[in-house]
Amino acid sequence: CTQVEQNTIAIFGPRAEQLSSYVNSLCATLQIPHMLMRSDAGAYFPSQPHALTINLYPGSQQMGKAITDLIVHYGWTELLVIYGNTQGLGRVQRVLRADFGDLSEIIVRHVDSNNMRSILKEAKTKRWRRMLIDLPVDETTLFLKMALQEGMIDPYHHYIITHLDIESIDMEDFRHNYVNLTGFRMVDPSDPQVKKIIQDMEIYEMQSDLSLLNTTGYLSLP
């Protein structure tokens, strides 16, 4: 409300689910452009959002197509699908329905913090080495750390991460084990405008003592 009183011309975010829904409703009432990037927008916003709401996150069909194309590109013959909630399952539905030809086995597991390690142990025992991970970024980080503890971060295991915040994950713990990890990015880091925004974010980090960027330099995405 304070920002609106200051003649704000647009609002970005926030990340918090319930607060984001409230902000969207407020923007609709006041006719303020609302920019968000949420994979779960359908669960918290009306099916017909107001005209000034823009969700930058790709739709589930687009993400599913990108994931499917990537699996075909790598020529995987097996796939373990890890998802954390119904939205995650919705995103991987296209993958589950796809005809991969050479892909002989697709295994699906629902994962939370309570059964994460047991799923990894099962994958290790059964030698499932090709995994599609659809989890929130914090749970993705926890999953990778547990995989490291189980000896599953190496050149023989390959993980596709669907979450678009993958670049916020600190790769320091994994770099010595040659993690084989593939993700997606929506921006070109070599673009001059993107470089300028990143520089502004780095300055903000120093001024606010907040960590916004993955600066380890160990993450490289095509």
N, C-alpha and C positions, 0 to 999 in steps of 0.2 A: 504493500500500500504506500509505503514511503517513496518507493521508486516511481510509482504512478503519479504521486503528488509532485514529483520533480519533472513532470512532462516527458516521461520515458516514451520513446517512439517505437520500441520493440523490446521483447523480453526473450531471453534464451534460457532454456531449462525450466525448472531445476531438475536434479537427478532423482530426488526423493519421490516415490510413487504417488502417495496421497497428496503431497504438496503440489506436485506437477499437475494433478487433476484440478485442484483448486485454482491454480494460476491460469490454467486453460479456460476455466469457466469465467474467471475475472476478465481475461483478455477478450473473450467472446462478448461479454456484456459491454465492455468499454471500447470495443473495436480497435484493439491493439494487436499488432502482429505478434504471433507467438511461434518461436522457432524451438523445436525440440528434436532430440535424436533418441528415440525409444523403440526397442524391438517389441515391447509389450504394450504399445499405445492402444491397441484394440481392446485391451482389458480394462483400461482406465478412462478412455475418452469415448464420446459418442460415435456411433457408426457413421454419422454425417457431421464431421467436425466443421466449425465455422470457417468461412472462406479465408481467413487470415492465419489459420493454423497450418504450419508447414513442418512435417516430420521428415527429417533428412535420412532416417534409417531405411535401408532397402526393404521392400516387401518380402514376405516369406517365399513367394514364388521366385523372385529374383535371386535371393540368397540360395534357395534350393538348387536353382539352375547353375549358379556359380560353383557350388559345392560338388554337384554331380559332374560338371565338366572337369573339375580338378581331379576327382577320383578316377575318371576315365583317362585323363592325361597321365596319371601315375601308373595306370594299369594294375590297380590293386585287385587281388583275387579273394581277399577276405576283408571284413570291415566290422569293427566293434563300435557301435553308436552309443555314446554316453550323453544323457540329457538330464536336466535338473528340475524342470517344471513343464506344465502343459504348453506354455509358449514355446519352449525349446523343442518339445515333441512336434509341435506344429511346423516349426522351421525345417525339421529333418524329414517331414512326411514325403516330400518330393523325392528325397534320396531313397527312402524305403520303397517307393513305388517305381523307381527307375529300373530300366533294363540295362544292366552293365555288361551283359555277355559273359566276359571272363570272370566276373565276380561270383564266386560259388557259394559264399556264406556271408550273411549279415546277422550279427548278434546285437540285440538292443538291451541296454541296462539303464534303469533309473538310478541316479546317484544322488546322495546327500552326504553331509559330513559324517553321519553315523555308519554308512556302509561303504564309503569311498575306498578305504584300504582293503576291505574284503573283495571288492570288485577288481581292484588292481592285482590282488593275489590270485584271483581266479584267472585273470588275463595272463598272468605270468605262468601259471601252471599249465594252461591250455595253449600257451604260445600265441596269443592274439597280439599281433604287433602293429596292426594298422587301425588307428582309432580316430573317430570323429568326435570332438568334444564340444558340446553345446551347454556351457555353464556360465553363470555370471563371472565377471573378471576375478573377484576375490576367491570364488570356489575353483576357478581355473588355476589360479596360482597355487592354492592348497593341493589340488589334484597333481600338478606337476611336481611339487615338493615331495608328496608321498610317492610318486612314481620314481623320483630320484632315490628315495630311501629304499625302495624295492629293487633298485638296480635296473630300472626300465627307461632311463634316460641315456640313450646311446645311439650309435648309427643304425642299429638294427630295428629300432622302434620308430614309427613315424606318426606324428599327431597333426591333425588338421583342427585348428581352433576357429570356431565360427564367430566368437565375440569380436566386435570391431574395435574394442579397447585393448587389444592384445599388446599394443606398443606401450601401454602403461605398466606392463609386467616387468619387474626387475629380473634380468637374465643372469645376474652375477653368479647365482648358485648353480647354473646349468652349463655355463660356457666351457668348463673343463671336460664335460662329458659329451661334447659334440651333439647337443640336442638336435634332433631332426624334427623340426616344427614348421608348419606352414599356416599362414594366416592371411587375412585380407586387409587392405587399407583403401580408404576412400579419397585420400589426397596424395598429390605428387610432392614429395619432400624437396625435390629439386626446383619446384616452381618458385619464382622470386617472391610472389605474394605470400605463399606458404612460409617461406623462410622468414619474411618480415613478421608474420604472426607468431612464429616460434620464438623469434628474438624478443618480441613483446612479452610473451609468456615467461621466458627466462628472466626477464627483468622483474616481472611480477613475482616470480618465485623468490628472488633475492629480497624483494621488499616485504613480502608477506611471510616468508619462512615456510611456505607451503610447497609440497612436491607435486607438480602437475605432469612432468615429462619423464619419460624413460631416457636417461642420459648415459646409460652404461655403454652404449655403442655396440652391444653384443647381439642385437636383434636386427636381422636383415630380411626384409620382405620383398618379393618381386613386384 
